[in-house]
Amino acid sequence: MTLPPGPNAPAALQTVRLIGRPVSFFERCRRQFGETFSARVLGIGPIVFISDPPSLKRLFGADRQNTIAPGRNIVLAPVLGQRSLLLLEGDEHLRRRKLMLPPFHGERMRAYEEVMAEATERELSSWPIGRPFRLHPRMQSITLEVILSAVFGVENDERRQDLRRNLVGILATTRSARAIGMTVGRLRRLPAYRRITRMLAQTDQILLAEIDERRADSDLASRDDILSLLVAARFEDGSAMSDTELRDQLITLLLAGHETTATGLAWSFDLLFHAPDKLERLRVEVAEGGHEYLDAVIEETLRVRPVVPWVGRKLNAAAELGGYELPADTVVMAAIYLAHTRPDLYPEPQAFRPERFLDGGPESSTDTGLSPRRSAPRPDTYSWIPFGGGTRRCIGAAFAQLEMRVVLRTVLGQADLGPATARPEPIVRRNVTISPRNGTPAILARRRSAHVSSVDGYEQSA
């Protein structure tokens, strides 16, 4: 059994390149070694990166057998807690995933659409007119408000304000370059660690108070926030999640759903700003109450700018992946960015073409989108994996796509918004995400009060 070829630079240098500039590292390795290659990472050892759909299908299909890649517990457990869905394995993970899944699917999602639209309208009303501002922080503000309302369900104004302040501090600290080192126990003397520990303790107090109120609420069934649904949920044996576990899942939903969705939205606007024909087509569709092209814009955004560039597994048995027979205990990364930019799957893969995701729709031969080149079926399931795959696929994927849809629809329906710079945003690594370096500079020309109707056909797309 031989691992695929890869760079021969020292492991420390490869680690710095992979973590600091994952896209350029991927592109360099692809040019030198092909679509499957190895890298050496400090603290882990050899890692194999794969991107072909058959191998991705086999990797994700073995989630009941394999485990998550090493390192996640060390980095995330101090913030998320030991009972986080992201950190559990085997039957424990599957039982909790099954229990937590219903609030994120089906008709229940309708209840969150109004919350998302109202949060967007409030944020939009505060944007300056006629001078540049950064959209990424504004998107972060929206997604945080959605979590406070739709997920946490906090109604007390003072408690909500305290929770918002602490969560903003936690999120700002955990997305920084020091986040990984800060959460390691031996570095607890760092001021940043003490601050986040204090903020987490205050946040826990508030969340546990909310949980206590839900447990005492005789009319809990009338509430539709996700915390209330999780308090009421029961495992097959009739037991419920403990207060500590509910807290861990709430923080997990915050960290997994806040920054990622906000970043996806920031990339959507950046890509649309620099494809004016596509932006105009989307504006027309929004004005008419449609959603097909809007959905295609979201899917293409998450293809060409996947927020998380890879997800990992550790093999518990030998497996043939990427054309290699890999031994047990090999750490394998599903390289999301590489899968999304394979020329054999996506012609001119770096081009932003939402038309790729319209069933039987034309792909343009130029950036204008006006000249049909070919009729293209929707991409294969395992060539579009922005939310991962298998039994560990992001539980909030439908929620995130709905939120992106509502925010884009609301902003484009009620604002004349354009770019503040002629250059597309460079990619920068922020913690686990790849983000727009300058925060997507934008200029608001004017606000409009026109009402944008609810999108039809949600159930079919989500």
FENLINDA-V356772 format. One record per helix or strand. SS is the DSSP state (a for helix, b for strand). FROM is the first residue (numbers start at 0). LEN is the number of residues. Records with the same first field share a line. If there is no record, write none. Layout:
SS = FROM-LEN  FROM-LEN
This chain:
b = 5-1  36-5  44-6  66-2  128-1  132-2  309-5  318-3  323-3  330-5  361-3  371-4  414-5  426-4  432-4  440-7
a = 10-10  21-12  52-9  71-9  89-15  105-19  134-17  156-18  178-4  184-3  190-26  219-3  225-7  242-31  275-13  291-13  335-5  353-4  380-3  389-3  396-18  457-4
